[in-house]
Amino acid sequence: MTYVLFNDSILDEADVAISYKDRGYHFGDGVYEVIRVYNEEFFTLDEHINRLYESAAKIEITIPYEKNALKAMLHEYKTKVQTVNGSIYLQVTRGVADRNHLYTKDEVPVILGFDLPDKGVSQKQEQGVAAYVTEDVRWLRCDIKSINLLGNVMAKRKAYDHDCDEAILYRDSGVTEGSSSNLFLVNNQTLYTHPANNLILNGITRQEILAIASELELAVIEEPFPKEVLLHAEEAFISSTSLEIVPVHSFKGDIETTLNVGPVTKKLQYAFQERVTKKTNASV
């Protein structure tokens, strides 16, 4: 039996009825989070929940539960489905209404959550991946973790069609991020990454990496850089909740070059695992 978190109830998936009038279905009108579980414990749960509420507020969705109540529901669901290592997907749509671009602000949000298996990315973390460099054609509010991901989906498909695991996106202002990850470059013991503004999603793993870099006394420069800078990087890696830290061994597409899986990336990977162990043990 597969269980789903639906509003404030845990139901068999066969008993979950999503209305065809849900604005998430018509317009991608909603927000989401993917929250990692290690050894039966949530990792950075507060950070994910805070970002969920921030994303919802930016599009005028009021989540009908206090944060602590929603976290309690997630803990109950995690226990019910016996998640040991994996992730829980959680989304909030604006709710059910007659199809109309104009929302009324009276809609009742719909919450849906389900568990995702561990993707098993250890080989990618060790050997690295290829990334396809292509134009960023998404909307200008990438800071909102919206379920409307068509631009990301098309970029990811293009990357896979060129034997790459990820798409690296750029605008006129410079390289932004991956289709489902943040991007870091390494040069001279310094990390380079796009600033957390409306053009990227400020990833939770990204934030953890910046905290680790501070602890390791690694310099960090958060500013846009042109795609040509990719040609001169000593190391590059992508980060996300599901990937953690994965090196990029080659760029293809509009920029083509190869890189080594370098010592700074490896040091950050090790420090990240230590951070996961420390934080999850502290929550026990």
matplotlib code that plots the C-alpha trace (Angstrom):
import matplotlib.pyplot as plt

x = [0.0, 1.3, 0.4, 0.1, -0.1, -3.2, -3.9, -3.9, -4.6, -2.5, -4.4, -3.9, -3.1, -6.2, -8.3, -6.7, -8.9, -7.2, -9.9, -9.5, -10.1, -7.0, -5.0, -1.8, -3.1, -4.2, -1.5, 1.3, 0.0, 1.8, 5.1, 7.0, 9.9, 11.9, 13.2, 16.0, 15.9, 19.0, 18.8, 15.2, 15.9, 15.0, 18.0, 17.5, 13.7, 13.3, 15.2, 12.9, 9.7, 10.8, 11.5, 8.1, 6.3, 8.4, 7.7, 4.0, 3.9, 5.5, 2.6, 0.0, -0.8, -1.5, -0.6, -3.5, -1.3, 1.3, 4.9, 5.1, 1.9, 3.1, 6.4, 4.5, 2.4, 5.6, 7.1, 4.0, 4.0, 7.7, 7.0, 4.0, 5.9, 9.0, 11.4, 15.0, 17.0, 15.3, 13.2, 9.7, 8.1, 5.7, 3.7, 1.0, -1.3, -3.5, -6.5, -9.6, -11.5, -13.1, -10.4, -9.6, -6.2, -7.4, -7.3, -9.7, -7.5, -10.3, -9.1, -8.3, -4.8, -4.3, -1.3, 0.1, 3.2, 4.7, 8.0, 10.8, 13.4, 17.1, 18.5, 21.8, 24.2, 27.5, 29.0, 28.2, 29.6, 32.9, 33.3, 31.4, 28.9, 28.8, 26.7, 25.1, 25.5, 22.4, 20.4, 18.2, 14.7, 12.8, 10.8, 12.4, 11.3, 13.4, 13.7, 10.2, 10.2, 7.2, 5.8, 5.7, 8.9, 8.5, 11.6, 13.7, 12.1, 12.9, 16.5, 16.9, 15.6, 18.0, 20.9, 20.0, 19.6, 23.3, 24.4, 24.6, 23.2, 22.4, 21.8, 23.8, 21.9, 23.0, 21.4, 22.8, 23.9, 25.9, 25.6, 22.8, 22.4, 21.5, 18.0, 17.6, 20.8, 23.0, 26.4, 29.8, 33.2, 36.5, 39.6, 42.6, 40.9, 37.9, 34.3, 32.4, 28.6, 25.7, 24.2, 20.9, 18.6, 15.5, 17.5, 18.3, 16.7, 18.7, 19.2, 19.2, 22.3, 23.8, 23.4, 24.9, 27.9, 28.4, 28.4, 30.9, 33.1, 33.1, 34.1, 36.9, 38.0, 37.5, 36.9, 33.5, 32.6, 28.8, 28.5, 27.4, 30.0, 29.9, 29.7, 33.2, 34.5, 33.6, 36.5, 39.0, 37.6, 39.9, 36.9, 33.1, 30.3, 26.5, 24.5, 20.9, 19.0, 19.1, 22.6, 24.3, 27.6, 28.4, 31.5, 31.2, 33.9, 32.9, 30.9, 29.2, 26.9, 27.6, 30.8, 33.0, 35.8, 36.9, 37.8, 39.3, 37.4, 39.5, 40.6, 38.3, 35.2, 36.3, 37.0, 33.5, 31.9, 33.6, 32.6, 29.1, 28.8, 30.1, 27.5, 24.7, 25.8, 26.1, 22.8, 20.8, 22.3, 21.4, 17.8, 17.5]
y = [0.0, 3.5, 6.3, 10.0, 13.1, 14.9, 18.1, 17.0, 13.3, 10.3, 8.3, 5.3, 6.8, 5.1, 7.3, 10.6, 12.6, 15.6, 17.8, 18.6, 22.2, 22.4, 25.4, 23.5, 21.3, 24.3, 26.8, 25.2, 27.6, 26.3, 25.8, 22.8, 21.4, 18.2, 17.4, 14.9, 12.1, 10.4, 7.4, 8.2, 11.8, 15.0, 17.1, 20.9, 20.5, 24.0, 25.6, 23.8, 24.7, 28.3, 28.5, 26.8, 29.5, 32.3, 31.0, 30.7, 34.2, 35.6, 34.3, 35.2, 31.7, 31.4, 27.9, 26.9, 25.5, 26.9, 25.8, 23.6, 21.8, 21.1, 19.8, 17.5, 16.2, 15.5, 13.6, 11.6, 10.8, 9.9, 7.4, 6.0, 5.2, 4.2, 6.4, 5.6, 7.2, 9.2, 12.3, 13.6, 15.7, 18.4, 20.8, 23.4, 24.5, 27.6, 25.2, 24.4, 27.0, 27.4, 27.9, 31.5, 33.3, 35.7, 34.1, 35.4, 35.1, 33.1, 29.7, 27.0, 25.7, 21.9, 20.2, 17.0, 15.0, 11.7, 9.9, 9.5, 6.8, 7.4, 8.1, 6.4, 9.1, 7.9, 7.0, 10.5, 12.1, 10.2, 10.4, 13.5, 14.3, 16.0, 19.3, 20.9, 24.7, 26.3, 29.5, 30.2, 30.8, 30.5, 33.3, 36.0, 34.7, 31.7, 32.5, 31.1, 27.3, 27.0, 23.7, 25.4, 24.0, 23.8, 25.7, 23.5, 20.4, 21.3, 22.2, 18.9, 17.0, 18.9, 17.9, 14.3, 14.3, 15.3, 12.6, 15.1, 14.7, 18.4, 21.6, 24.7, 27.8, 31.3, 34.7, 37.9, 38.7, 35.5, 31.9, 31.3, 27.7, 24.2, 23.1, 21.4, 22.4, 25.3, 25.7, 26.4, 27.0, 26.7, 28.8, 29.4, 28.0, 30.4, 29.4, 31.3, 31.2, 33.3, 35.6, 34.6, 36.9, 36.4, 34.6, 31.5, 29.4, 29.8, 26.1, 24.8, 22.7, 25.8, 27.6, 24.6, 24.7, 28.4, 27.8, 25.0, 27.2, 29.8, 27.2, 26.0, 29.6, 29.2, 32.5, 32.9, 35.3, 35.6, 37.4, 36.7, 35.6, 35.1, 31.5, 31.9, 31.7, 28.0, 27.5, 28.6, 26.8, 24.5, 22.6, 22.8, 21.1, 21.2, 20.9, 20.0, 18.2, 14.9, 15.2, 16.8, 17.8, 16.3, 17.3, 18.4, 16.7, 18.3, 21.1, 20.6, 22.7, 26.4, 25.9, 22.8, 21.9, 19.2, 19.4, 17.4, 16.2, 18.4, 18.6, 21.5, 19.6, 16.5, 18.5, 20.0, 16.6, 15.2, 18.2, 18.0, 14.4, 15.4, 18.1, 15.7, 13.3, 16.1, 17.7, 14.5, 13.1, 16.3, 15.9, 12.4]
z = [0.0, -0.9, 1.4, 0.5, 2.7, 1.5, 3.4, 7.1, 6.4, 5.5, 2.9, 0.7, -2.7, -4.1, -1.8, -2.9, -5.3, -7.0, -8.6, -12.3, -11.3, -9.2, -10.3, -10.0, -12.9, -15.0, -14.4, -12.4, -9.7, -6.6, -4.8, -3.5, -1.6, -1.6, 1.9, 2.4, 5.0, 6.3, 8.7, 9.4, 10.3, 8.3, 7.2, 7.2, 7.7, 9.1, 6.2, 3.6, 5.5, 5.8, 2.1, 1.3, 3.2, 1.6, -1.9, -1.1, 0.3, -2.9, -5.0, -2.3, -1.2, 2.5, 3.8, 6.1, 8.8, 11.2, 10.4, 13.5, 12.6, 9.1, 10.4, 12.8, 9.8, 7.9, 10.8, 11.2, 7.4, 7.5, 10.3, 8.5, 5.3, 7.1, 5.2, 6.2, 3.4, 0.6, 0.3, 0.8, -1.8, -0.6, -2.7, -2.0, -4.9, -4.7, -4.7, -6.6, -8.7, -12.1, -14.7, -14.9, -15.0, -12.3, -8.9, -6.2, -3.1, -1.6, -2.9, -0.3, -0.8, -1.4, 0.2, -1.2, 0.0, -1.0, -0.5, -3.0, -3.0, -2.6, -6.0, -5.3, -6.7, -5.1, -8.5, -9.9, -6.7, -7.2, -11.0, -11.9, -14.7, -18.0, -18.2, -21.3, -21.5, -23.0, -22.8, -19.8, -21.1, -17.8, -16.2, -14.1, -10.7, -10.2, -6.5, -6.2, -6.0, -8.3, -9.5, -13.0, -14.2, -18.0, -18.8, -16.5, -17.9, -21.5, -20.6, -18.7, -21.8, -24.1, -21.8, -21.7, -25.5, -25.6, -23.2, -20.2, -16.8, -16.2, -18.2, -17.1, -18.0, -18.9, -19.6, -21.0, -17.5, -17.1, -16.0, -13.5, -12.4, -13.5, -14.5, -11.2, -9.3, -8.3, -9.9, -8.3, -10.0, -8.2, -9.1, -6.8, -3.7, -4.3, -4.9, -7.6, -7.8, -8.9, -6.2, -4.6, -6.4, -8.6, -11.3, -9.3, -6.6, -3.4, -2.8, 0.7, -0.2, -1.7, 1.6, 3.5, 1.1, 1.7, 5.5, 5.1, 2.9, 5.7, 8.2, 5.9, 5.3, 1.6, -0.2, -1.9, -4.7, -5.4, -8.7, -12.2, -14.7, -18.5, -19.8, -21.2, -17.6, -17.6, -20.0, -17.3, -14.2, -12.3, -10.9, -11.1, -9.2, -9.0, -5.8, -4.8, -2.1, -4.0, -5.5, -2.5, -4.2, -7.7, -9.7, -13.3, -15.4, -18.7, -20.3, -23.7, -25.9, -26.2, -24.2, -24.4, -22.0, -19.6, -15.9, -13.2, -10.1, -7.9, -4.2, -3.2, -4.4, -2.6, 0.6, 0.4, -0.2, 2.9, 5.0, 3.8, 4.9, 8.3, 8.5, 7.6, 10.3, 12.9, 12.1, 11.9, 15.1, 16.9, 15.9, 17.4]

ax = plt.figure().add_subplot(projection="3d")
ax.plot(x, y, z, "-o")
ax.set_aspect("equal")
plt.show()
